[in-house]
Amino acid sequence: MKILHLGNAYFLESFRQLGHDVKWAGYHRTADIPLIRSLLDAKDLLAQLPSNWFPDLIVLGDESTPPLVLGLETLPVPVVWYAIDSHIHANWHIYYAAAFDVICVAQKDWVPAYQLDGDRQHVSWMPLFCHRSNDRDLGFARDIPLSFIGTLNAARNPDRVDLIQRLQARYPIVVQSGPYHETFNRSMMVLNQSVANDVNFRTFQAMACGALLLTERVGNGFSDLFQDRTHCALYEKGNVDQIIEITDYYRTHPAEREAIARQGYETVMAAHTSLHRAQALLDTVARQPLHECVAKRQMRQAPIRWSLASVYESAARTYSQAGARAEEDMRRRHFLKLSEQYHSLAQTIRGQLDPLVAA
């Protein structure tokens, strides 16, 4: 197939490895079609493609930001969304879902929230994954007993900041942000903490790098994927005593630690890489009556646009707040301009469709 991959190119190389002709339109200079962070009509995006190349399928990788490519819902092509941050952005995600024919949701507990129009949409659970090209056991000596690599932001995740601070006061844990491959490969154990009960990327990355994953108990399908003391070790949310107890035990029982880490590694590599997810997405798409789904979507533009008005209202608030926080004048003006554009879009839709809704 010819696949246009938008946003985060989670499956760019995997789709190509599976034999498909893929072009990436994204916000990076290496994209086939580099985009700038301003509003763009989807039809104008398609006009930038080579004249002899038109997609059979469009796949949007969630960027955890409001949509900048507008009008996907109008295109005569099947559109797929991989929604990874429902646990953070459900307030607008559940409305944005209206634009798509197939939706793959990374957090299992949120799947029902995305099922807006059952006879034309297919919604399914598709967990996160590791990238085998980057996330792998490099065979390093494991000289770090316990590490955590991730964002520490008290405004966004106060529980994580509190946990790490309490742990640091009592135990020698390596705490960093940014690149993780080397540190995970040097770690006996990798600590994980979620934002909102989610099965996050760190879950798969730590195991792929050969460390024993020490993670809090969460929902969203975790127990369908991995088992405690078989693939990883679980602790109760916020329980520093338990983290220290587990870490001390496996630090002094290397054979048990390595056996569990090996089970985790082998399971991730056998079933939870980007290639597995890319194939699962395409298999899901292949099972759908896509021509019928697209036809129904194009016939139901009014309710879809009504849902999207809520997305644009949310985006207007997001960028208004970002503009108020921005210190640089150029960034502030950019954010406020986007806020005004989204607000205008929402108002236009509401004005056009209010009589229809009232009728």
Residue pairs with C-beta under 8 A, 6 or more apart in sequence:
1 20
1 21
1 56
1 57
1 282
2 20
2 21
2 22
2 23
2 53
2 54
2 55
2 56
2 57
3 15
3 20
3 21
3 22
3 23
3 55
3 56
3 57
3 58
3 59
4 22
4 23
4 25
4 46
4 49
4 55
4 57
4 58
4 59
5 11
5 12
5 15
5 22
5 23
5 24
5 25
5 26
5 59
5 61
6 24
6 25
6 26
6 58
6 59
6 60
6 61
6 69
7 26
7 27
7 60
7 61
7 62
7 63
7 69
8 26
8 61
8 62
8 63
9 24
9 26
9 31
9 61
10 61
10 82
10 274
10 277
11 59
11 61
11 82
11 274
11 277
11 278
11 281
12 22
12 24
13 133
13 274
14 274
14 275
14 277
14 278
14 279
15 22
15 59
15 278
15 282
16 22
17 275
17 278
18 275
18 278
18 279
18 282
20 282
21 53
23 32
23 33
23 49
23 53
23 55
24 31
24 32
24 33
25 31
25 32
25 33
25 35
25 45
25 48
25 69
26 33
26 34
26 35
27 34
27 35
27 36
27 37
27 63
28 34
33 45
33 48
33 49
35 45
35 68
35 69
37 68
37 334
38 68
38 338
39 68
39 70
39 338
39 341
40 68
40 69
40 70
41 69
41 70
41 71
42 69
42 70
42 71
42 72
42 74
42 75
43 71
43 74
43 75
45 69
46 54
46 55
46 75
49 55
54 77
55 77
56 77
56 78
57 77
57 78
57 80
57 285
58 72
58 75
58 77
58 78
58 79
58 80
59 80
59 81
59 82
59 281
60 69
60 72
60 79
60 80
60 81
60 82
60 100
61 82
61 84
62 81
62 82
62 83
62 84
62 85
62 106
64 84
64 85
64 88
64 89
66 92
66 311
66 312
66 314
66 315
66 318
66 319
66 342
67 96
67 311
67 315
70 345
72 79
72 99
72 100
73 79
73 98
73 99
73 100
73 297
73 301
73 304
73 305
73 308
74 298
74 301
76 294
76 298
77 294
78 101
78 102
78 285
78 288
78 290
78 293
78 294
79 99
79 100
79 101
79 102
80 100
80 101
80 102
80 103
80 104
80 281
80 285
81 96
81 97
81 99
81 100
81 102
81 103
81 104
82 104
82 106
82 126
82 281
83 93
83 97
83 103
83 104
83 105
83 106
83 114
84 106
84 107
84 128
85 93
85 106
86 93
86 105
86 106
86 107
86 110
86 113
86 114
87 107
87 110
87 195
87 196
87 197
87 198
87 220
88 195
88 196
90 110
90 113
91 314
92 310
92 311
92 314
92 315
93 113
93 114
94 113
94 114
94 116
95 307
95 308
95 310
95 311
95 314
96 307
96 308
96 311
97 103
97 114
97 116
97 121
97 123
97 307
98 116
98 117
98 303
98 304
98 307
98 308
99 304
99 307
99 308
100 121
101 120
101 121
101 122
101 288
101 290
101 293
101 294
101 297
102 121
102 122
102 123
102 284
102 285
102 288
102 293
103 114
103 121
103 122
103 123
103 124
104 123
104 124
104 125
104 126
104 281
104 284
105 111
105 114
105 123
105 124
105 125
105 126
106 125
106 126
106 127
106 128
106 198
106 199
107 198
107 199
107 220
107 221
108 125
108 127
108 199
108 219
108 220
108 221
108 224
109 197
109 219
109 220
109 221
110 220
111 123
111 124
111 125
114 123
115 121
115 123
116 307
117 296
117 300
117 303
119 296
120 292
120 293
120 296
120 297
120 300
121 293
122 284
122 287
122 288
122 293
124 284
125 221
126 277
126 280
126 281
126 284
127 199
127 221
127 225
127 272
127 277
128 199
128 200
128 201
128 203
128 204
129 201
129 204
129 272
129 273
129 274
129 276
129 277
130 201
130 204
130 205
130 207
130 208
130 268
130 272
130 273
130 274
131 273
131 274
132 208
132 269
132 273
132 274
132 275
134 181
135 181
135 204
135 205
135 208
135 209
136 208
136 209
136 210
137 185
137 208
137 209
137 210
137 265
138 181
138 182
138 185
138 209
139 185
140 182
140 185
140 186
141 186
142 185
142 186
142 187
142 188
142 211
143 186
144 174
144 183
144 186
144 187
144 188
145 172
145 173
145 187
145 188
145 189
145 247
145 251
146 171
146 172
146 173
146 174
146 187
146 188
146 189
146 190
146 191
146 214
146 247
147 173
147 174
147 175
147 176
147 183
147 184
147 186
147 187
147 189
147 190
147 191
147 211
148 164
148 173
148 174
148 175
148 176
148 190
148 191
148 192
148 193
149 175
149 176
149 177
149 178
149 179
149 180
149 183
149 184
149 190
149 202
150 160
150 177
150 193
150 202
151 157
151 160
151 177
152 160
152 161
152 164
152 175
152 177
153 161
154 161
156 195
157 193
157 195
159 193
159 237
159 238
160 193
160 195
162 238
163 193
163 238
163 240
164 173
164 175
164 193
166 240
167 173
167 191
167 240
167 243
167 244
168 175
170 240
170 244
171 243
171 244
171 247
173 191
174 183
174 187
176 183
180 202
180 205
180 209
181 209
184 190
184 205
184 206
184 209
184 210
184 211
185 209
185 210
185 211
187 206
187 209
187 211
188 211
188 212
188 250
188 251
188 254
188 257
189 211
189 212
189 213
189 214
189 233
189 247
189 250
189 251
189 257
190 202
190 206
190 209
190 211
190 212
190 213
190 214
191 214
191 215
191 243
192 200
192 202
192 203
192 206
192 213
192 214
192 215
192 216
193 215
193 216
194 200
194 215
194 216
194 218
197 218
197 219
197 220
198 218
198 220
199 218
199 220
199 221
199 222
199 225
203 213
203 215
203 222
203 226
203 232
204 268
204 272
206 213
207 213
207 231
207 232
207 261
207 264
207 265
207 267
207 268
208 265
208 268
208 269
208 273
210 261
210 262
210 265
211 261
212 232
212 233
212 250
212 257
212 258
212 260
212 261
212 264
213 231
213 232
213 233
213 261
213 264
214 232
214 233
214 234
214 235
214 243
214 246
214 247
215 232
215 233
215 234
215 235
216 234
216 235
216 236
216 237
216 238
217 234
217 235
217 236
217 237
225 267
225 272
226 232
226 264
226 267
228 234
229 260
230 260
230 263
231 260
231 263
231 264
231 267
232 260
232 264
233 246
233 250
233 260
235 242
235 243
235 246
236 242
250 256
250 257
250 260
251 257
297 304
302 353
302 356
305 349
305 352
305 353
306 349
306 353
306 357
308 349
309 345
309 346
309 349
309 350
309 353
310 346
312 342
312 343
312 345
312 346
312 349
313 342
313 343
313 346
315 338
315 339
315 342
316 339
316 340
316 342
316 343
316 346
317 339
318 339
319 335
319 336
319 338
319 339
319 342
320 335
320 336
320 339
322 335
323 331
323 332
323 333
323 335
323 336
323 339
324 332
326 332
326 335
